Amino acid sequence: MSKIRILANDGIDDTGKAMLEAAGFEVVTTHYKAEELEAELKNFDAITVRSATQVRKALIDACPNLKVIGRGGVGMDNIDVAYAREKGLGVYNTPAASSRSVAELVTAHAFTLARQLHLANRAMPVTGNNEFAKLKKQCSEGNELLGKTIGIIGFGRIGQEVARIALGLGMNVIASDPYVKEAKIVITIPGAQQSISVDIHTTDIKRLLSQSDIITIHIPKADKPVIGKEELSLLKKGVILINTARGGVFDEDALIEGLNSGQIGGAGIDVFVGEPTPRADILTHPRISLTPHVGGSTVEAQENVGRELAGLIIGHFAK
């Protein structure tokens, strides 16, 4: 009997690869471009992807041997999930594996913008001695996060992990989610004898928008932006917006307008509408902290993703 063949088209951590190989699968980590993938995937029983590879209806129809699609990460916008399942394929993702990594990046952007670290890091390498004092004065007008209110739109695994970190920093937390009415956030301190538990009840989004000093969004791809021109007037003046979810959850025109007017104090952006070529006015704006879509890309998260995905695939074929 031939081995089950798995194409990890966007790569897989060594831990996950080793698990699959130990279970008797053949794992190929060659990356095939879109125009090559259809011809190559016909020779595999399963494919794993991250965000780069698209698995659409046409590809699924062209590969009758395909039995499993695995997504290393949370969202599955790049996969025609319903169609694949209608065709009898197993479709799996790893929603828990990278939650902490994404939440820590949110916190990093919050600290960066509150203390203007992005501005200092851009300016200092090209700042002459005469400008040092001016930059020092400008970057001395930062804020502490202690006591500030963070609004979390989308209160699933990642949103709750953001809340856990924020509570540990002494922040107030407001959350909004149409599907989650309340959540128990447990804070565990290493070495402590007991954990701290906080119950958070979600609220309506208008209250969140008007009362938050920092707003972070953790939702799947939306039909329209969550924050656009209509919402600008609801925002607290000087609010910080953070997007590590999907390009387009902020209206980018409204974002620039709000930043230029001062209604929005700063933005932390990890995902963009025009990836891999975001618009220039976002990349160069002095009030935006930028990262290149790396929310779930830490060593720990990649290992967790590989391990969880391998387990799901092994479990599927074991059935």
Secondary structure, DSSP 8 states (H G I E B T S, - for coil): ----EEEETT---HHHHHHHHHTT-EEE-----HHHHHHHHTT-SEEEE-SS--B-HHHHHH-TT--EEEESSS--TTB-HHHHHHTT-EEEE-TTTTHHHHHHHHHHHHHHHHTTHHHHHHHGGG--HHHHHHHHHHTTS----TT-EEEEES-SHHHHHHHHHHHHTT-EEEEE-TT-SEEEEEE--TT-SS-EEEEEE---HHHHHHH-SEEEE--S--SS-SB-HHHHTTS-TTEEEEE-S-TTSB-HHHHHHHHHHTSEEEEEES--TTTTS--HHHHT-TTEEE--S-TT-SHHHHHHHHHHHHHHHHHHHH-
